[in-house]
Amino acid sequence: MTKCAAVIIGAGPAGLTAAIEFQRRSQISPIVIESSREVGGISRTVRYKGNRMDIGGHRFFSKSDRVMKWWLDMMPIEPGADADGYLGYHGQRRDLPKTAPGCNAQTEDLVMLVRQRKSRIYFLRRFFDYPIRVTASTLRKLGGVRTLRCGLSYLRTILLPQREEKSLEDFLVNRFGKQLYLTFFKSYTEKVWGVPCREISAEWGAQRIKGLSLKKVIFHFLRSTFMPSSSDGIAQKNTETSLIERFLYPKFGPGQLWEHVADVIRDGGGEFHFGIVIDRIVVDGSRVVSVEGLNEAGERCSFYGDHFLSTMPVRDLIRALSCEVPREVIEISEGLIYRDFITVGLLVRRLAINEDDGSPLKDNWVYIQEPDVMMGRLQIYNNWSPSMVSSLDKVWIGLEFFCSDTDEMWKLSDLAMTKLAIDEAARIGILKADDVEDSHVVRVPKTYPAYFGTYNRFDIIRRYIDGFENLFLVGRNGMHKYNNQDHSMLTAMAAVENITSGTVSKENIWAINTEMDYHESQTEKSL
């Protein structure tokens, strides 16, 4: 009997999840093809002289019970991390998995840390809590005039909301009022996407910050102030993603988990092929027969299988199809837009700013809302995990920039990009240039699939691709959806379940990525 094979394009979270799920649930053998030499995709950990970088920052938190359990099955949680010793889900208790005897984050490497989340907005050369909190400190920093404008603007939005939310600007104004939108959201968001918010689909907000509004910010503030005790535990399932205050994190960054997953797949007989760029997908009628690509030596390689899962960018996938593709599908595919990402890692002796009490900044990341710099976000890797930095008397930070591969910034040399990053950080008071000891530049193409361009016609591509019965699109770029890590994993899990159960429809895969339990039934009362 010939063993079935599943060819998986991409070794990011979706591809690796699919591979191990095939091994767990079937006799289907996974063959994973990755264009780079690493696993993890944008969830990988970049190493540089003993320091580690998390590309974009990855909190290990999910409202999916299945994903939370999946992570903790792979990596045990650090002992004593939660005094309650359980995860809380909608008032139900579930004990944390028992850690191995002697397992300790100081001595054991394969361990999940429980980290406190702190993220703030840097605006007017001052820090504001993110999410925005209604506190005396916030009002004082905004000033009386700006606070009054924000309040009146929000009242106007309540009375006269935008009835049809066509753009991201409409979405944000409806939830925060125009003045708060202009103050805390517009500049950063337009740095990320490179276009005005009015040109971005409201669907982006519906996926990324769907449950958050000024009403919820006020409610969260009142609840945490007057009802601080919570039964949610680490899972915090009743908390909107943007309000989560604790999360899990691998000791050596997100890539540590995915490297471990890849090892498990290899031990189970799964295949990995690195350095191969897939450029041809051979189809016969409504089925994919094989995929082809070039390796680093310029040699052409072919991979045959019974099932095919793709996490490659949709535009590249359409270009690779061997059959005649409808002109409309090609037109839409070529009009899809991606944003690229540059992180400049800086090793510094100290930062020029501190907490109010003089201690080092506690933030995991900081959103840079200042309009006079191109920098969009700052990560402090020490605060993700102490093990991310080689020397604890140094500060290891990542300065993040968003661009397109046609922009001049993308073409800058590493030296020029580092100079730009240092100059901007010094200009807004984050550091002093003389305190920088070392640097490392990382460029990540096609990090963010955009919700503009021809995206409003994407359903036509989806219907066409879904017509290939053994081809499944999963993951962020594979589906051209701005998925979180857990969403990408869930799409892979759903695809594997469809294949192993013989389910023809792919609707359940495309349905994943809503805030409240990913389409699990739940009634939410209005505030």
C-alpha positions in Angstrom: 0.0 0.0 0.0 1.4 3.4 -1.1 1.7 5.9 1.7 -0.1 9.2 1.2 2.0 12.4 1.3 1.1 16.0 2.1 3.3 18.6 0.5 3.4 21.7 2.7 4.9 24.9 1.3 6.4 27.0 4.1 7.8 26.1 7.5 6.1 28.9 9.5 3.5 28.3 12.3 0.8 27.2 9.9 3.1 24.8 7.9 4.6 23.2 11.0 1.3 22.9 12.7 -0.1 21.1 9.7 2.9 18.7 9.5 2.6 17.6 13.1 -1.2 17.4 13.0 -0.9 15.0 10.0 1.5 12.8 12.1 -0.8 12.9 15.1 -4.1 12.2 13.3 -3.3 10.1 10.2 -0.8 8.0 8.2 -0.2 10.9 5.9 3.5 11.8 5.7 4.3 15.5 5.7 6.9 17.0 3.3 7.8 20.5 4.3 9.4 22.8 1.8 10.9 26.1 3.0 12.5 28.8 0.9 14.9 30.0 3.7 17.3 28.0 5.9 15.2 28.4 9.1 11.9 27.4 10.5 9.3 29.6 12.1 8.6 32.2 9.4 8.1 35.6 11.0 7.8 33.7 14.3 11.4 32.7 14.2 14.1 33.9 16.6 17.0 35.7 15.0 20.3 35.2 16.7 23.2 37.7 16.8 26.3 37.4 19.0 24.4 35.7 21.8 21.5 38.1 21.5 18.1 37.1 20.2 15.4 39.1 18.2 11.7 38.4 18.0 10.5 39.6 14.6 7.4 41.8 15.3 6.9 40.5 18.9 4.8 37.3 19.5 2.7 37.0 22.6 1.7 33.3 23.2 -1.9 33.8 24.1 -5.0 32.5 22.4 -8.7 32.3 23.2 -8.7 28.8 21.6 -8.4 26.1 24.2 -6.9 23.9 21.6 -4.1 26.2 20.8 -3.3 27.0 24.4 -3.1 23.2 25.2 -1.0 22.6 22.0 1.6 25.2 23.1 1.8 23.9 26.6 2.1 20.3 25.4 5.1 21.3 23.5 6.7 23.4 26.2 6.0 23.1 29.9 5.2 26.3 31.8 7.7 27.5 34.4 6.9 26.2 37.9 5.3 28.7 40.3 4.4 31.0 37.4 0.8 31.2 38.5 -0.1 31.0 42.2 -3.6 29.7 41.3 -2.1 26.8 39.3 -4.8 26.7 36.7 -6.1 28.3 33.5 -9.5 29.9 33.8 -11.9 29.7 30.9 -15.4 31.3 31.3 -15.4 30.4 35.0 -14.2 26.9 34.5 -11.0 25.6 35.9 -8.3 23.5 34.3 -5.1 22.7 36.1 -1.9 23.7 34.5 0.1 20.8 33.1 2.6 19.4 35.7 6.1 20.4 35.0 8.9 17.8 34.9 10.7 17.3 38.3 13.4 19.8 38.7 12.2 21.9 35.7 13.3 25.5 36.3 13.5 28.5 34.0 17.0 29.2 35.3 18.4 25.8 34.4 16.0 24.3 31.8 15.7 25.7 28.3 12.5 24.1 27.0 10.1 26.2 29.1 7.4 28.7 28.8 7.7 31.9 30.9 4.7 33.8 32.1 5.4 37.5 31.3 3.7 40.6 32.3 2.5 42.7 29.3 3.3 46.4 29.2 2.9 48.3 26.0 2.6 52.1 25.7 2.3 54.8 23.1 5.1 57.3 22.7 3.6 60.6 21.8 4.5 64.2 22.5 7.8 62.7 23.9 5.7 61.1 26.6 4.4 57.7 27.4 0.7 56.9 27.3 -0.8 53.5 28.3 -1.9 51.2 25.5 -4.7 50.5 25.4 -5.6 54.0 26.3 -6.6 54.2 30.0 -8.8 56.9 31.5 -6.5 58.0 34.3 -5.5 61.3 35.8 -2.0 60.7 34.3 -3.4 60.3 30.8 -5.6 63.5 31.1 -2.7 65.5 32.5 -0.3 64.5 29.7 -2.9 65.3 27.1 -3.7 68.7 28.6 -7.0 70.3 29.3 -7.7 71.5 25.8 -6.9 68.3 24.0 -8.8 66.2 26.6 -11.9 68.4 26.1 -11.7 68.0 22.4 -11.4 64.2 22.7 -14.4 64.0 25.0 -16.6 66.2 22.8 -15.5 64.4 19.7 -16.4 61.0 21.3 -19.8 62.3 22.4 -20.4 63.5 18.8 -19.5 60.0 17.5 -22.0 58.4 20.0 -24.8 60.7 18.8 -23.8 60.6 15.1 -21.9 57.5 14.3 -20.7 56.6 10.8 -23.5 54.2 9.7 -21.5 52.3 7.1 -17.9 51.6 8.0 -16.1 51.5 4.7 -12.6 52.3 5.8 -10.3 51.8 8.8 -10.7 55.4 9.6 -14.5 55.0 9.9 -13.9 51.9 12.1 -11.6 53.7 14.5 -13.5 57.0 14.6 -16.7 55.1 15.5 -15.0 53.5 18.5 -12.8 56.3 19.8 -14.0 59.5 18.3 -12.1 61.5 15.7 -9.8 63.4 18.1 -8.6 60.2 19.9 -8.2 58.6 16.5 -6.0 61.5 15.3 -4.1 61.6 18.6 -3.3 57.9 19.1 -4.0 55.8 16.0 -3.6 57.7 12.7 0.2 58.3 12.5 1.3 54.8 13.6 -1.3 53.0 11.4 -0.3 55.0 8.4 3.4 54.2 9.1 2.5 50.5 9.0 0.5 50.6 5.8 2.0 53.5 3.9 -1.4 54.8 2.8 -4.1 57.0 4.5 -6.4 55.1 6.9 -9.3 56.2 4.7 -8.0 53.9 1.9 -7.7 50.8 4.2 -10.6 48.4 4.4 -12.5 48.4 7.7 -11.9 44.7 7.7 -8.4 45.2 9.0 -9.8 46.7 12.2 -12.4 44.1 12.4 -9.7 41.4 12.6 -7.0 43.2 14.6 -8.7 45.3 17.2 -12.3 44.2 16.8 -13.3 44.0 20.4 -11.7 47.2 21.6 -13.4 50.6 22.0 -13.4 53.5 24.4 -16.4 52.0 26.2 -14.4 48.8 26.8 -11.3 50.8 27.9 -13.4 52.6 30.5 -15.1 49.3 31.6 -11.7 47.5 31.9 -10.3 50.4 34.0 -13.3 50.3 36.4 -13.3 46.5 36.7 -9.5 46.3 37.3 -9.8 49.2 39.8 -12.8 48.0 41.8 -12.7 44.3 41.1 -9.0 43.4 40.8 -9.4 39.7 41.7 -10.0 37.6 38.6 -10.7 34.0 38.0 -9.5 34.2 34.4 -5.9 33.1 35.3 -3.3 32.9 32.6 -5.8 32.2 29.8 -7.8 35.4 30.4 -10.3 34.2 28.0 -12.9 36.9 28.8 -10.3 39.6 27.9 -10.1 41.2 24.5 -6.7 40.4 22.9 -5.7 44.1 23.0 -6.3 44.2 26.8 -4.4 41.1 27.8 -2.1 41.7 30.7 -0.2 38.4 30.9 1.0 36.0 28.3 3.2 33.0 27.8 6.6 33.3 26.1 9.3 30.7 25.3 12.5 31.3 27.2 14.5 31.9 24.0 11.8 33.6 21.9 9.1 32.3 19.6 11.5 30.5 17.3 12.5 28.2 20.1 9.1 26.6 20.1 9.0 26.2 16.3 12.5 24.7 16.2 11.3 22.2 18.8 8.2 21.4 16.8 10.4 20.8 13.7 12.6 18.4 15.7 9.4 16.4 16.7 8.3 16.3 13.1 11.7 15.0 12.0 11.7 12.4 14.8 8.3 11.2 13.5 9.6 10.7 10.0 8.6 14.0 8.4 10.7 15.5 5.6 12.2 19.0 5.4 13.7 20.6 2.3 15.3 24.0 2.8 16.5 26.7 0.4 13.9 25.8 -2.3 11.8 28.5 -3.8 8.6 27.0 -5.3 7.9 28.6 -8.7 5.7 26.1 -10.4 2.5 24.3 -9.2 1.6 21.5 -11.7 -2.1 20.9 -12.0 -4.2 18.4 -13.9 -7.8 19.4 -14.1 -9.1 20.2 -10.6 -6.1 18.6 -8.7 -2.6 19.6 -8.0 -0.1 16.9 -9.0 3.2 18.3 -7.9 5.2 21.4 -7.1 8.6 22.4 -8.5 11.3 24.9 -7.4 14.9 25.9 -7.6 17.3 25.1 -4.8 20.3 27.2 -3.8 22.5 25.5 -6.4 20.0 26.4 -9.2 18.9 22.8 -9.6 15.2 22.1 -10.2 13.4 19.9 -7.7 10.0 18.3 -7.9 7.7 17.1 -5.1 4.7 14.9 -5.6 1.9 14.4 -3.1 -1.7 13.6 -2.6 -2.5 16.8 -0.7 -1.0 20.3 -0.9 -1.0 23.0 1.7 0.3 26.5 0.8 1.5 29.3 3.0 3.3 31.1 0.2 2.0 34.6 -0.8 -1.1 34.3 -2.9 0.4 36.5 -5.7 3.3 34.1 -6.0 1.0 31.0 -5.9 -1.1 32.3 -8.8 2.0 33.1 -10.8 3.2 29.5 -10.2 0.1 27.7 -11.5 0.9 25.6 -14.6 -2.6 25.9 -16.0 -4.2 28.8 -17.8 -5.5 31.2 -15.1 -8.5 33.4 -15.7 -7.5 37.0 -16.6 -9.6 38.5 -13.8 -7.9 36.2 -11.2 -4.4 37.3 -12.5 -5.4 41.0 -12.4 -6.6 40.8 -8.8 -3.6 38.7 -7.7 -1.2 41.2 -9.3 -3.0 44.0 -7.5 -2.5 42.5 -4.0 -0.2 44.6 -1.9 2.2 43.6 0.9 4.1 45.6 3.4 7.7 44.8 4.3 9.4 45.1 7.6 12.9 46.1 8.8 14.1 45.7 12.4 17.3 47.3 13.6 18.6 45.6 16.7 20.7 47.9 18.9 22.8 46.8 21.9 23.1 49.8 24.2 24.6 50.6 27.5 21.4 52.3 28.7 18.3 54.1 27.4 17.9 57.8 27.9 14.5 57.4 29.4 13.3 55.5 32.4 10.2 54.8 34.4 8.9 57.5 36.7 10.7 55.9 39.6 14.0 55.9 37.8 14.0 52.1 37.0 14.5 50.8 33.5 11.5 50.7 31.1 9.2 47.7 31.7 7.6 47.8 28.2 7.7 44.8 25.9 7.1 47.2 23.0 6.3 50.8 22.5 4.2 52.3 19.6 5.9 55.3 18.2 3.1 57.8 17.4 5.5 60.7 16.8 4.9 62.0 13.2 8.4 63.4 12.8 10.1 60.0 12.6 9.6 57.0 10.3 10.2 54.5 13.2 6.9 52.7 14.0 7.6 50.6 17.1 10.3 49.9 19.7 10.8 46.5 21.3 12.8 45.9 24.4 13.9 42.3 24.2 15.1 42.1 27.8 11.5 42.5 28.9 10.2 39.6 26.7 12.7 37.2 28.3 16.0 37.9 30.2 17.5 35.1 28.0 17.0 37.2 24.9 20.1 39.3 25.8 23.6 37.9 26.3 24.6 40.4 29.0 22.0 41.6 31.5 23.8 44.9 32.1 23.0 45.9 28.5 19.8 46.8 26.9 18.9 45.0 23.6 16.2 46.8 21.6 14.6 46.5 18.2 13.6 49.6 16.2 11.0 48.6 13.7 10.2 50.2 10.4 7.5 49.5 7.8 8.0 50.0 4.1 7.6 48.4 0.7 10.3 46.7 -1.2 10.2 49.4 -3.8 10.9 52.2 -1.2 14.3 53.7 -0.8 14.4 52.6 2.8 14.3 49.0 1.8 17.3 49.5 -0.4 19.5 51.2 2.2 22.7 49.4 3.3 22.8 48.0 6.8 25.1 50.8 7.8 22.8 53.5 6.5 19.7 51.8 8.0 21.5 51.6 11.4 22.4 55.3 11.2 18.8 56.2 10.4 17.5 54.1 13.4 20.0 55.6 15.8 19.4 59.2 14.6 15.6 58.8 15.0 15.8 57.2 18.4 18.1 59.9 19.6 15.9 62.7 18.1 12.9 61.6 20.1 14.9 61.0 23.3 14.9 57.2 23.5 18.7 56.9 23.6 22.0 58.7 23.1 24.0 57.7 20.1 27.2 57.3 22.1 25.6 54.5 24.1 25.1 52.2 21.1 27.7 49.4 21.1 26.5 47.1 18.3 23.7 46.6 15.8 22.1 44.1 13.5 19.6 44.7 10.7 16.9 42.2 9.7 14.7 42.6 6.6 11.5 40.6 6.3 9.6 40.8 2.9 5.9 40.4 2.7 5.3 40.6 6.4 1.9 42.2 6.2 -0.8 41.3 3.6 -2.6 44.6 3.0 -6.3 45.3 3.0 -6.3 47.7 0.1 -5.2 47.5 -3.6 -7.4 44.8 -5.2 -8.2 43.1 -1.8 -11.9 44.1 -2.1 -12.2 41.5 -4.9 -10.2 38.8 -3.2 -13.2 36.5 -3.0 -12.8 35.9 -6.7 -9.3 34.5 -6.1 -10.6 32.5 -3.2 -13.4 30.8 -5.2 -10.9 30.0 -8.0 -8.3 28.4 -5.7 -10.9 26.5 -3.7 -11.8 24.8 -7.0 -8.6 22.8 -6.7 -9.9 20.0 -4.5 -6.5 19.0 -2.9 -5.0 22.5 -2.5 -5.5 24.2 0.8 -4.5 27.8 1.6 -3.5 28.3 5.2 -1.6 30.9 7.3 -1.2 34.7 7.0 0.3 35.1 3.5 -1.3 31.8 2.3 -4.7 33.3 2.8 -3.8 37.0 2.5 -5.3 37.6 6.0 -3.5 39.5 8.7 -3.7 36.5 11.1 -2.1 36.2 14.5 0.1 33.2 15.1 -2.8 31.2 16.7 -5.1 32.0 13.9 -2.6 30.6 11.4 -2.3 27.5 13.5 -6.1 27.0 13.6 -6.3 27.3 9.8 -3.8 24.5 9.5 -5.6 22.4 12.0 -8.9 22.9 10.2 -7.2 22.0 6.8 -5.8 18.7 8.3 -9.2 17.8 9.7 -10.9 18.4 6.4 -8.3 16.2 4.6 -8.5 13.4 7.1 -12.3 13.4 7.3 -12.8 13.8 3.5 -14.5 17.2 3.9 -14.7 18.9 0.6 -15.8 22.4 1.6 -13.1 24.8 2.8 -15.5 27.3 4.3 -14.5 26.4 7.9 -10.9 27.3 7.1 -11.8 30.7 5.7 -14.1 31.3 8.7 -11.3 31.3 11.2 -10.2 34.7 12.7 -12.9 36.3 14.7 -12.1 37.5 18.2 -14.7 35.7 20.3 -13.5 32.1 20.4 -13.0 31.9 16.7 -16.6 31.3 15.7 -17.5 29.4 18.8 -20.9 30.4 20.0 -20.9 33.1 22.5 -23.3 35.9 23.3 -21.7 39.2 24.2 -23.8 41.7 26.1 -23.4 45.4 25.1 -21.8 47.6 27.7 
